[in-house]
């Protein structure tokens, strides 16, 4: 059963990488340049949102900012305690950046 899940996950990752490379394009047409800019802006906004998330998590270590974000409620879920929160924040940042860039360059 586990091997089937690993194979499915590998196929999903392969499809994501292939579609991203296909979207970035190798030709120098106007449409390909727009797609490259959209994907670049999406990646940058994903990193910016990750840095903002890390800033808020580090602010939580300070005693007077302890009530800003309460991680005990979130960290009880196994997905978030094993690093899923970082993955979720990165995906949200990438989607936000892609949508904003798409409307900006359209």
C-alpha positions as CSV (number, residue, x, y, z in Angstrom):
1,X,0.0,0.0,0.0
2,X,2.8,2.4,0.9
3,X,4.6,1.8,-2.4
4,X,1.5,2.8,-4.3
5,X,1.3,6.1,-2.4
6,X,5.0,6.8,-3.1
7,X,4.5,6.1,-6.8
8,X,1.4,8.3,-7.0
9,X,3.3,11.1,-5.1
10,X,6.2,10.8,-7.5
11,X,3.9,11.0,-10.5
12,X,2.2,14.1,-9.1
13,X,5.6,15.8,-8.4
14,X,6.8,14.9,-11.9
15,X,3.6,16.4,-13.4
16,X,4.1,19.6,-11.4
17,X,7.7,20.0,-12.5
18,X,6.9,19.2,-16.1
19,X,4.0,21.6,-16.3
20,X,6.1,24.4,-14.7
21,X,8.9,23.9,-17.2
22,X,6.3,23.7,-20.0
23,X,4.8,27.0,-18.8
24,X,8.1,28.8,-18.6
25,X,8.7,28.1,-22.3
26,X,12.0,28.0,-24.2
27,X,11.1,30.2,-27.1
28,X,11.3,34.0,-26.9
29,X,7.8,35.0,-27.9
30,X,5.9,37.6,-26.1
31,X,3.6,35.1,-24.4
32,X,6.5,33.0,-23.1
33,X,8.2,36.1,-21.6
34,X,5.0,37.0,-19.8
35,X,4.7,33.5,-18.4
36,X,8.3,33.6,-17.2
37,X,7.7,36.9,-15.4
38,X,4.5,35.4,-13.8
39,X,6.4,32.4,-12.5
40,X,9.3,34.4,-11.3
41,X,7.0,36.8,-9.4
42,X,5.1,33.9,-7.9
43,X,8.4,32.3,-6.6
44,X,9.5,35.6,-5.1
45,X,6.2,36.2,-3.3
46,X,6.3,32.7,-2.0
47,X,9.7,33.4,-0.4
48,X,8.5,36.7,0.9
49,X,5.5,35.1,2.6
50,X,7.8,32.4,4.1
51,X,10.1,35.1,5.5
52,X,7.0,36.9,7.0
53,X,5.9,33.7,8.6
54,X,9.3,33.0,10.0
55,X,9.3,36.6,11.4
56,X,6.0,36.0,13.2
57,X,7.2,32.6,14.5
58,X,10.4,34.2,15.9
59,X,8.4,37.1,17.4
60,X,6.5,34.5,19.3
61,X,9.7,33.7,21.2
62,X,9.8,37.2,22.8
63,X,8.0,37.2,26.2
64,X,5.9,40.4,25.5
65,X,4.8,39.1,22.1
66,X,3.9,35.6,23.3
67,X,0.2,36.2,22.7
68,X,0.6,37.3,19.1
69,X,0.4,33.8,17.6
70,X,-0.4,30.8,19.8
71,X,1.4,27.9,18.2
72,X,0.1,25.3,20.7
73,X,-3.3,25.1,19.0
74,X,-1.7,24.6,15.5
75,X,1.2,22.3,16.5
76,X,-1.1,19.7,18.0
77,X,-2.0,18.6,14.4
78,X,0.6,16.1,13.2
79,X,0.8,17.7,9.7
80,X,1.7,21.1,11.1
81,X,4.1,19.8,13.7
82,X,6.1,18.0,11.0
83,X,6.7,21.0,8.8
84,X,3.4,21.1,7.0
85,X,2.8,24.7,8.1
86,X,5.9,25.8,6.0
87,X,4.6,23.9,3.0
88,X,1.2,25.4,3.3
89,X,2.5,29.0,3.7
90,X,4.8,28.5,0.7
91,X,1.9,27.2,-1.5
92,X,-0.4,30.0,-0.5
93,X,2.4,32.5,-1.2
94,X,3.0,31.0,-4.6
95,X,-0.7,31.0,-5.6
96,X,-1.1,34.5,-4.4
97,X,1.9,35.7,-6.3
98,X,0.8,33.9,-9.5
99,X,-2.7,35.3,-9.4
100,X,-1.5,38.9,-8.7
101,X,1.2,38.7,-11.4
102,X,-1.3,37.2,-13.9
103,X,-3.6,40.1,-13.5
104,X,-0.8,42.6,-13.5
105,X,0.7,41.3,-16.8
106,X,-2.6,40.6,-18.5
